[in-house]
Amino acid sequence: KAGIYDLILFDKVAFVSSMPEYVKRDENKKLHSVETSAIKFRDTFELFYINGIKFDSELWKKITSKKITASEILQLENAEQKTVAIRFYGYENILKDLKCKVIDKTSVVTPKGDVKNYEVIEVDLKDDMDRTPARFVKVECWTTSKKTLLRVDPRDNQTKDCIGAIAWTASMTKEQYQMQVET
């Protein structure tokens, strides 16, 4: 009734925040907006989210205005932000823009009978420090169907193979790795 949005209590101090001007959510009730901030307070403080994933305002603006490059997306350290940016930019657009080379493809049938497709790709990110092409494995979550690229070590021969690359991300050899158990 008092219009409190958030409350943080300490021994002798309480921080109270009044209701924001607006809160925007997607169809899954996650904080989300690609037109404006997802939350804006009367003092102009804003928080930026896409599908429940938080971004600083600068990165959010680059992604939503499509002024981010495919190379910048692949170099994002936060895997959730990278997944959102890939989805927003388009996986096929990344492959096209970076002139990626697909070096392996495979399909796996899940216990539910769904087919999930995996790829290992290489791309020259034009890094002056390392002349070795970057290598990624495209994975798809069995429960959410979200796709993302995971960077793997191109110097390890097992990462030339889809299952070997996925195993590498779990610190295993291809022979040790059992996808259905790990999933």
Disulfide bonds with the S-S distance in Angstrom:
none
